[in-house]
Amino acid sequence: MSGESIHAWLQRLFSFFIHAYHLKDALKDAAPSLGLNTSDIEAAITNDPRLALLADLANLDKHFKLTKPPRSGCVPLIEQISGVDSAAGNGWLLSVKIKHGTVILDGLTVAKDAIAAWQEKLSTWGIL
């Protein structure tokens, strides 16, 4: 696992954060036809800790700093980036440790949690 490979996968992870967060833009465009207000979508992001963290991570990667107070309550910090051997023995996995307040989160788990949060919201709104 080269530094170049780790960096490339890290860029993919943060690209995911940006694209997953910006699902909100498509939803806001479609809001009237979905029976939603744009404020419903923004509130869903702000009120769900998983989506609030996604928003902060996406904005940090895109703008390098937050210009507004963090939606998640505190600014997340990337603590460690590495490649680790997979438990299944079939190569390696990206490991990104994110400090968020007093806890250390796994970056891939944050991504999975964001997917679950959007699935819940889309289901609640009758889109899925």
N, C-alpha and C positions, 0 to 999 in steps of 0.2 A: 504494500500500500504506500504509494509515493505521496509526497506532499502535493504534487500536482493533481493526483486523483482525489485526495481529500478536499482540496480547494474547489475542484470542479463539482463534486457532490454537495459541498456546502453552498455553492452558488445555486444549484438546483433546488435545494431545500428553501433558501430564501426567496427564490423565484416563486416557489409554491406558495409561501406565505403571502407574497404580494398578490398573486393571481387569486388565491382563495379569499383574501380580504376584499378584493375588488369585484367579487361576485355581487357585492352590494350595489355597484353601479348599474349592472344589468337589471337587478331587482328594482332599483329605484326608477329606471326607465319604464319598466313593465308594471310598476305599482298600480296605476289606475285600472288597468285591465285585470289585475289580480285582486282588486278590492282592497288594496293596501294604501296607506299613506307613506310617503317617504320617511316621515318621522317614526313610523312603526319599524322600519328597517334599521334606522340609526339606533333606536331604542333597543332593538334586539341585540345589536352588537355591544352597546354600552352595558346592558344588563346581564349579559352572559359572560362570565369570567374567561371562558375559552376564546370567545370571539373578541373580547376586549384585549386580551393578550395578543391574539393574532393581529389586530389592528396596530398595536404598538410595535410589534416586531416588523410588520410590513412597512410602517412609516419610518422606523429607524433605518431599515435597510435602504429605503428609497431616498430619504432625506438626510441621513446620518445623525439626525437629532430630532427630538420632538419639540415642535414649536408651541404645542398646546399641552395642557396637563395630560398625563397618561390615562388612557381609558381604563387600564387595568389596576390603577391605584399606585403603581410605582414603575419606574423605568426598568425594563428588563436589560440585563447585561450578559453578553456572551462570555462565559467563564473559561471554557475549554473546548477545543476542537481537536478531534483525533480520529483515527481509524482503529477499530477493535475487531479481533477475530470473532466471527459469528459463533454462537453457541452450537449451531448445527454443523459446524465444520465445513461450510461451503463458501469460504471466502471471508470477506470482512464487511463491516458495516460502519457507516458514518456515526460518530458520537459527537453530539453537540450538547454541552451543558450550559443551561441558561439560568442565571441567578435572577430570581423574581422575588423581591422582598427578602424573606429569610429562608426561602426554599430554593433548591437546585432542581431544575426540571430537565428532562431529556427532550431534545429538539424534535426527534421523530415522534415522540409521544404527544408533544404539543401539536404537531401536524395532524396526527390521528384524531386528537380531541377536537380540533377545528373542523375536521370533516364530519365528525359525529354531531357537533353543534349545528352546523349548517343543515345536516339531514333532519335534525329535530325541528329547526325553524321552518324549513321547506315543507315538511310534513304537516306541521301545525297550520301553516297557511294554505294547505291543500294543493301545493304545487307538486309534491311527490306522492 
